[in-house]
Amino acid sequence: MASETLLVLCIGFFIVATLYSSVGFGGGSSYLALLSLFVVSFFAIRSIALVCNLVVVSGSTYLYFKHGHAKLRDFLPFVLASIPMAFLGASFRLKEEVFFIILGCSLIVSSVLLTWQTYSKAFTSENIKTYPKYFSYVIGGAIGLLSGVVGIGGGIFLAPVLNHMKWAKSIKIAALASFFILVNSISGLGGLVTAHTLELPMTETLALVGAVLLGGQVGIRVSLKRLTSKGIKRITALLVFVVGIRVLLVNGLGLL
């Protein structure tokens, strides 16, 4: 990869990590979208995105637990169901066109959900609803499988669903999303290793990991100082939507 291209990617990854970490996400969906513009191998795309996800949410998860926003016993059902399903999803050897179609559709759906969340009056209340115990396992397993297939941690799918269902206060959902991404990224990497599809070009990986490490630390610290997440969610949703459309039409369907 040319030095100029890598620099552009590093800047993009830094911005994405800063924005996403501030609302509990790792940024995997946008890493995939940006990488698809410059990287040919989609095995490398999935691998780099998962590693960058892992770097960002490791710091975020630590700070959420440190500040008392996360309790392991509440998160375990989601995680226990998601780990094997994310591993299974990541081990699928998809055709390149199928992978990009799934990715594009996933990006578009998640961006719509994220945008709707910022405008709907239903999200202005922090009233909590109670759900049966199996709910956490079902949701965790389903999103774990999807996140493993497309190569992201899954928090961008999980958080809008739980916010819509008023599973907990928004700060706790953000903490769960971060932890969920952490364990699914680890599981997803394990699936790539098992399927012999882990591909990490050294120079590019190190540069991008450095960019997201810095951006992730900036984002989560800003967030914990009570920065409103509404504007950030709208910006990230717009980015995900635009690039999701491009990935679907260009890489998946070959229409443009």
C-alpha positions in Angstrom: 0.0 0.0 0.0 1.3 3.5 -0.9 2.4 5.7 2.0 -0.2 8.4 1.0 -3.0 5.8 1.0 -2.0 4.5 4.4 -1.9 8.0 5.8 -5.4 8.7 4.6 -6.6 5.4 6.2 -4.9 6.2 9.5 -6.6 9.6 9.6 -9.9 7.9 8.8 -9.4 5.2 11.4 -8.5 7.8 14.1 -11.7 9.8 13.4 -13.8 6.6 13.4 -12.3 5.3 16.6 -12.8 8.6 18.4 -16.4 8.9 17.3 -17.4 5.3 17.9 -15.6 4.8 21.2 -17.5 7.7 22.6 -20.8 5.8 22.4 -19.4 2.3 23.3 -18.6 1.0 19.8 -15.4 -0.3 18.4 -15.9 1.1 14.8 -15.6 -2.2 13.0 -18.3 -1.5 10.5 -16.6 1.7 9.3 -13.1 0.1 9.4 -14.5 -2.5 7.0 -16.1 0.1 4.8 -12.9 2.2 4.6 -10.6 -0.8 4.1 -12.9 -1.9 1.2 -12.0 1.2 -0.7 -8.3 0.5 -0.7 -7.6 -3.1 0.2 -8.1 -5.9 -2.3 -8.1 -9.0 -0.1 -11.3 -9.2 2.0 -9.6 -11.7 4.3 -7.2 -8.8 5.2 -10.2 -6.5 5.5 -11.9 -8.7 8.0 -8.7 -9.4 10.0 -7.6 -5.8 10.3 -11.1 -4.6 11.3 -11.3 -7.2 14.1 -7.9 -6.4 15.5 -8.7 -2.6 15.5 -12.0 -3.3 17.1 -10.2 -5.3 19.8 -7.8 -2.4 20.5 -10.5 0.2 20.8 -12.9 -1.6 23.0 -10.3 -3.0 25.4 -9.6 0.5 26.7 -13.3 1.4 26.7 -14.4 -1.7 28.6 -11.7 -1.1 31.2 -12.9 2.4 31.8 -16.6 1.5 31.9 -15.9 -1.1 34.6 -13.6 1.3 36.5 -16.3 4.0 36.6 -19.0 1.5 37.7 -21.1 1.5 34.6 -20.7 -2.3 33.9 -21.5 -5.4 35.9 -20.3 -8.7 34.7 -23.3 -10.7 35.9 -25.7 -8.7 33.7 -23.5 -9.1 30.6 -22.6 -12.8 30.8 -25.8 -14.2 29.2 -25.2 -12.0 26.1 -21.5 -13.0 25.9 -22.0 -16.7 26.6 -24.4 -17.0 23.7 -22.5 -14.8 21.4 -19.0 -16.3 21.7 -19.7 -19.7 19.9 -22.0 -18.0 17.4 -19.4 -15.3 16.5 -16.7 -18.1 16.2 -19.1 -20.0 13.9 -19.9 -17.0 11.8 -16.2 -16.0 11.4 -15.3 -19.5 10.2 -17.6 -19.4 7.2 -15.7 -19.1 4.0 -18.0 -16.8 2.0 -17.6 -15.9 -1.6 -16.4 -12.3 -1.9 -19.6 -11.0 -3.5 -21.8 -12.6 -0.8 -19.6 -11.2 1.9 -19.9 -7.6 0.5 -23.6 -7.9 0.0 -24.1 -9.0 3.7 -21.7 -6.3 4.8 -23.5 -3.5 2.8 -26.9 -4.5 4.0 -25.7 -4.7 7.6 -24.2 -1.3 7.4 -27.3 0.3 5.9 -29.7 -1.3 8.5 -27.5 -0.4 11.4 -27.2 3.2 10.2 -30.9 3.5 9.9 -31.5 2.1 13.3 -28.8 4.4 14.8 -30.3 7.5 13.1 -33.9 6.6 14.1 -32.7 6.2 17.7 -31.6 9.9 17.8 -34.9 11.3 16.5 -37.5 9.0 18.1 -39.2 10.4 21.3 -39.2 6.8 22.6 -35.5 7.2 23.5 -35.9 10.3 25.6 -37.1 8.3 28.6 -34.7 6.1 30.6 -37.6 3.9 32.0 -36.4 0.3 32.1 -38.4 -2.7 31.0 -38.0 -6.3 32.4 -37.5 -9.2 30.1 -37.3 -13.0 30.7 -33.8 -14.5 31.2 -33.7 -16.3 27.8 -34.0 -12.9 26.0 -30.4 -12.1 26.6 -29.2 -15.4 25.3 -31.3 -15.2 22.1 -30.3 -11.6 21.3 -26.6 -12.3 22.1 -26.5 -15.5 20.0 -28.2 -13.9 16.9 -26.1 -10.8 16.9 -23.0 -12.8 17.6 -23.5 -14.9 14.5 -24.1 -11.8 12.3 -21.0 -10.1 13.7 -18.8 -13.1 13.1 -20.0 -13.4 9.5 -19.4 -9.8 8.6 -16.3 -9.3 10.7 -17.3 -6.8 13.4 -17.8 -7.0 17.1 -21.6 -6.5 16.8 -22.1 -3.7 19.2 -23.5 -1.4 16.5 -26.3 -3.9 16.1 -26.8 -4.7 19.8 -27.0 -1.2 21.2 -29.9 0.1 18.9 -31.9 -3.0 19.7 -31.5 -2.8 23.4 -32.1 1.0 23.4 -35.3 0.4 21.5 -36.4 -2.2 24.0 -35.3 -0.1 27.0 -33.3 -3.0 28.4 -31.2 -0.6 30.6 -30.0 3.0 30.8 -28.1 4.2 27.8 -24.7 4.4 29.6 -25.1 0.7 30.7 -26.0 -0.3 27.2 -22.9 1.5 25.9 -20.8 -0.4 28.4 -22.4 -3.7 27.3 -21.8 -2.9 23.7 -18.2 -2.3 24.4 -17.8 -5.5 26.3 -19.8 -7.4 23.7 -17.5 -6.2 21.0 -14.5 -7.1 23.0 -15.4 -10.8 23.4 -16.8 -11.2 19.9 -13.7 -9.7 18.4 -11.6 -12.2 20.2 -13.9 -15.0 19.2 -14.0 -13.8 15.6 -10.2 -13.7 15.4 -10.2 -17.3 16.7 -12.6 -18.3 13.9 -10.4 -16.7 11.3 -7.4 -18.6 12.6 -9.3 -21.8 12.5 -10.4 -21.2 8.9 -6.9 -20.2 7.9 -8.2 -16.8 6.7 -6.4 -14.5 9.2 -4.4 -12.1 7.1 -2.6 -9.2 8.7 -0.1 -7.2 6.6 2.5 -6.0 9.2 3.1 -2.4 8.2 -0.6 -1.5 7.5 -1.8 -3.3 10.7 0.7 -1.6 13.0 -0.1 1.8 11.6 -3.9 1.4 11.8 -3.7 -0.1 15.3 -1.7 2.9 16.4 -4.4 5.3 14.9 -7.3 3.5 16.6 -5.5 3.2 19.9 -5.1 6.9 20.1 -8.6 7.7 18.8 -10.2 5.2 21.1 -8.6 6.7 24.2 -9.7 10.2 23.2 -13.3 9.2 22.4 -14.0 7.2 25.6 -12.5 9.9 27.9 -14.6 12.6 26.2 -17.7 10.5 26.5 -17.2 9.9 30.3 -17.1 13.7 30.7 -20.9 13.7 29.8 -20.6 14.6 26.1 -23.9 14.1 24.5 -23.9 11.2 22.1 -26.8 12.4 19.8 -24.7 14.4 17.4 -22.0 11.8 17.3 -24.4 9.0 16.6 -25.9 11.0 13.6 -22.5 11.6 12.1 -21.4 8.0 12.4 -24.7 6.8 11.1 -24.3 9.0 8.0 -20.8 7.6 7.4 -22.0 4.1 7.8 -24.9 4.6 5.5 -23.0 6.3 2.7 -20.2 3.7 2.6 -22.7 0.9 3.2 -24.5 1.9 0.0 -21.2 2.0 -1.9 -20.0 -1.4 -0.6 -23.4 -3.0 -1.6 -23.6 -1.5 -5.0 -19.9 -1.5 -6.1 -18.3 -4.4 -4.2 -21.4 -6.6 -3.7 -23.6 -6.2 -6.8 -21.1 -4.6 -9.2 -23.6 -2.0 -10.4 -21.3 1.0 -10.4 
